[in-house]
Amino acid sequence: MIAVVDYGMGNLRSVVKGLEKAGGQCFLATDPGQLDLAKAVVLPGVGAFARAMANLRACGMDGALVKAAESGKPLLGICLGYQLLFEEGEEWGLTAGLGILPGRVRRLPPELKVPHMGWNQVEIVKPCPLFAGISSNSPFYFVHSYVAEPADPELVLACTDYGTRFASAAGRENVYGIQFHPEKSSSLGLRILGNFWRLAGRC
């Protein structure tokens, strides 16, 4: 079973439905202890970095997510959930993130229209099981105003151009993050979720 973290932010139902359509079994986790029962964890999210971290800390999910990542369980961050994996974000002032991946989250350049919304190409720059069966430069659906800047270039799995080139996917070992919304990205998005489900099944 995959635990989808419910911390009061994000389109949780869409993520759950997407995982189920992709053949996965999942449940909404509201208690940190529930992550121990899962074979894998998904951290979705829509909204502001600072508020999201406050919510995670208030319910004790911050420590549980770090523990899950350190245990070797597959962990997937989606959109804001991807950004929260990093050390800090600059939205509403600097806020400490989960620190699972080294790096910072910054606002898109001021000359660009935000949010970056709609379909855009994702260039795969590093082989990754999450992208199995997906061609580089395939389109996925984005809605965001901030982007992650991994501190180590080796963490970057895919890039996207939107007036600037940014890491639209990053990760290492069992931890993955994607800036786009697979649950809104038609059949290709379902393939991403299906690949993650298969990763969970190997644990």
C-alpha positions, -999 to 999 in steps of 0.1 A, spaced: 0 0 0 11 35 -8 5 62 19 -6 96 4 2 122 30 -28 143 40 -15 175 58 -43 198 47 -29 210 14 -31 196 -21 -54 178 -45 -53 146 -26 -83 129 -42 -69 134 -77 -36 118 -66 -54 89 -50 -76 84 -81 -45 86 -103 -27 60 -84 -57 37 -84 -61 42 -122 -25 32 -126 -31 0 -107 -19 11 -73 -34 6 -39 -32 35 -15 -47 53 15 -47 88 30 -23 91 59 -31 117 86 -10 102 114 28 99 113 26 63 125 7 53 94 38 58 72 54 29 90 27 7 76 32 17 40 55 3 14 59 37 -2 49 73 4 36 101 -18 38 137 -6 15 159 -28 8 195 -24 -6 228 -38 0 261 -21 27 279 -1 59 264 11 59 280 45 23 271 53 29 235 41 59 231 64 40 245 93 12 220 87 37 191 84 54 201 117 21 206 135 10 170 127 44 154 131 47 144 95 80 162 90 100 137 110 80 108 98 88 117 61 125 120 69 124 86 87 106 70 57 132 84 33 161 72 55 145 37 58 148 32 20 110 33 13 102 48 -21 92 85 -16 76 106 -43 71 144 -39 46 160 -64 46 198 -72 48 215 -38 56 181 -22 87 180 -45 98 214 -33 94 205 3 120 177 0 147 204 -2 165 223 26 148 256 23 123 277 3 121 315 -2 83 319 -4 71 342 24 108 346 35 132 317 40 117 286 55 134 254 63 122 224 43 125 187 51 162 186 41 159 152 24 175 166 -7 202 194 -7 191 226 -24 168 256 -23 135 266 -38 133 300 -55 107 320 -73 107 320 -111 124 351 -126 102 383 -123 100 388 -160 81 355 -165 44 351 -162 35 332 -131 22 307 -124 38 286 -151 6 268 -160 -2 243 -187 16 216 -207 53 217 -212 80 193 -223 101 174 -198 136 165 -210 149 134 -192 186 140 -185 193 109 -163 180 74 -165 154 68 -138 129 40 -131 102 67 -126 105 75 -163 105 39 -176 87 37 -209 85 75 -213 103 94 -241 123 124 -234 106 157 -241 72 143 -235 45 168 -223 33 170 -187 10 195 -169 25 222 -147 11 247 -122 38 265 -101 55 298 -94 86 284 -77 113 260 -88 137 237 -70 175 242 -74 193 210 -64 227 217 -48 242 187 -66 237 185 -104 238 147 -101 203 150 -84 187 164 -115 166 137 -134 148 160 -159 146 196 -170 120 219 -185 123 253 -202 100 282 -192 120 313 -200 146 296 -178 158 260 -175 149 244 -143 149 209 -127 115 195 -133 125 162 -116 152 153 -91 161 125 -68 185 100 -55 182 63 -45 147 58 -32 136 95 -32 120 112 -62 104 146 -68 85 159 -98 74 195 -104 46 186 -128 13 169 -119 11 133 -131 -25 130 -120 -34 158 -145 -11 146 -173 -32 120 -190 -18 86 -199 19 96 -195 11 108 -160 -5 75 -152 26 58 -164 47 78 -139 23 68 -111 23 32 -123 61 31 -124 62 44 -88 37 17 -78 60 -9 -93 89 6 -74 69 1 -42 62 -35 -51 99 -43 -52 103 -33 -16 
